[in-house]
Amino acid sequence: MKKLYFICLAGRIRSKRAAELFASRFETAYFGINKYAYYYEYHHDKPEYVMIALQKKLDSAEYIFVMEKYMKDALESLIGHPSDKIVVLGIEDKYVYESQELETILLEKITPYVKGLT
């Protein structure tokens, strides 16, 4: 089964809902970028295990969907190189969990990427 990762700020609303929406067709996981924010902010202090863990996620996933551009920048900074697997969805942190508007936007933005993956 193909893997998709979803990342938002805290891993509680946008990325969680996206993972739930696609869980019937893909192996999904979600988490918040704040888990790695310290290492992004103080990149001179990033331990190797953080980079290795992120690279393993990247290697195993078809895509890693991030909600905002700064999240892609943070991930690429941590792994040390750009990646075409990291996709910016451009979804602001203004929705409540399970809102119909959020679900519609997630489906519209993610479906074109995963349409042929099953």
C-alpha positions as CSV (number, residue, x, y, z in Angstrom):
1,M,0.0,0.0,0.0
2,K,1.3,3.5,-0.9
3,K,2.2,5.9,1.9
4,L,1.2,9.5,2.2
5,Y,2.2,11.8,5.0
6,F,0.4,15.0,6.0
7,I,2.0,17.8,8.0
8,C,0.4,20.9,9.6
9,L,1.5,23.1,12.5
10,A,0.3,20.9,15.4
11,G,-0.9,17.8,13.7
12,R,-4.4,18.1,15.1
13,I,-6.7,19.5,12.5
14,R,-5.6,19.9,8.8
15,S,-3.1,17.0,8.6
16,K,-5.2,14.7,10.8
17,R,-8.3,15.3,8.7
18,A,-6.4,14.8,5.4
19,A,-4.9,11.5,6.7
20,E,-8.4,10.3,7.7
21,L,-9.9,11.2,4.3
22,F,-7.3,9.1,2.4
23,A,-6.8,6.3,4.9
24,S,-9.1,3.9,3.0
25,R,-6.9,3.9,-0.1
26,F,-3.4,4.6,1.3
27,E,-1.3,4.1,4.3
28,T,-1.4,7.5,5.9
29,A,0.3,9.3,8.8
30,Y,0.2,12.8,10.1
31,F,2.2,15.0,12.4
32,G,2.8,18.6,13.3
33,I,5.9,20.5,12.1
34,N,6.2,22.0,15.6
35,K,7.7,18.6,16.5
36,Y,10.7,19.7,14.5
37,A,10.4,23.4,14.8
38,Y,13.2,23.7,17.4
39,Y,15.6,22.0,15.0
40,Y,14.5,24.2,12.1
41,E,14.8,27.4,14.1
42,Y,18.2,26.4,15.5
43,H,19.5,24.4,12.5
44,H,23.1,24.4,13.8
45,D,21.9,22.2,16.6
46,K,19.9,19.6,14.6
47,P,20.9,16.1,15.6
48,E,21.6,13.5,13.0
49,Y,18.7,11.3,14.2
50,V,16.2,14.0,13.2
51,M,17.6,14.2,9.7
52,I,17.7,10.4,9.4
53,A,14.1,10.0,10.6
54,L,12.8,12.6,8.2
55,Q,14.8,11.2,5.3
56,K,13.3,7.7,6.0
57,K,9.8,9.2,6.0
58,L,10.6,10.9,2.7
59,D,12.1,7.8,1.1
60,S,9.1,5.6,2.1
61,A,6.4,8.0,1.0
62,E,4.9,8.7,-2.4
63,Y,4.2,12.3,-1.2
64,I,4.5,14.4,1.9
65,F,1.8,17.0,1.9
66,V,2.4,20.2,3.9
67,M,-0.2,22.8,4.5
68,E,2.0,25.9,4.2
69,K,5.2,26.8,2.4
70,Y,7.3,27.4,5.5
71,M,6.7,23.8,6.4
72,K,8.3,22.6,3.2
73,D,11.2,25.0,3.8
74,A,11.6,23.6,7.4
75,L,11.6,20.0,6.2
76,E,14.1,20.6,3.4
77,S,16.4,22.5,5.7
78,L,16.3,19.6,8.1
79,I,17.1,16.9,5.5
80,G,19.6,19.2,3.7
81,H,18.2,19.2,0.2
82,P,15.1,20.0,-1.8
83,S,12.5,17.3,-2.6
84,D,9.9,16.9,-5.2
85,K,8.0,14.6,-2.9
86,I,7.1,17.5,-0.6
87,V,4.0,19.2,-1.9
88,V,2.7,22.6,-0.5
89,L,-1.1,22.6,-0.4
90,G,-1.5,26.3,0.6
91,I,-4.1,25.7,3.3
92,E,-4.2,28.2,6.1
93,D,-4.6,27.4,9.7
94,K,-8.1,28.7,10.0
95,Y,-10.4,25.7,10.0
96,V,-12.1,23.6,12.6
97,Y,-11.7,19.9,12.7
98,E,-14.1,18.1,10.3
99,S,-15.4,21.3,8.7
100,Q,-17.0,20.6,5.3
101,E,-15.0,23.5,3.8
102,L,-11.7,22.0,4.9
103,E,-12.6,18.5,3.6
104,T,-13.6,20.0,0.2
105,I,-10.3,21.9,-0.1
106,L,-8.2,18.9,1.0
107,L,-9.9,16.6,-1.5
108,E,-9.6,19.2,-4.3
109,K,-5.9,19.8,-3.7
110,I,-4.7,16.3,-2.9
111,T,-6.7,14.1,-5.3
112,P,-4.8,15.2,-8.5
113,Y,-1.6,14.0,-7.0
114,V,-2.9,10.6,-5.8
115,K,-5.4,9.8,-8.6
116,G,-3.2,7.2,-10.3
117,L,-1.4,5.8,-7.3
118,T,-3.8,3.1,-6.2
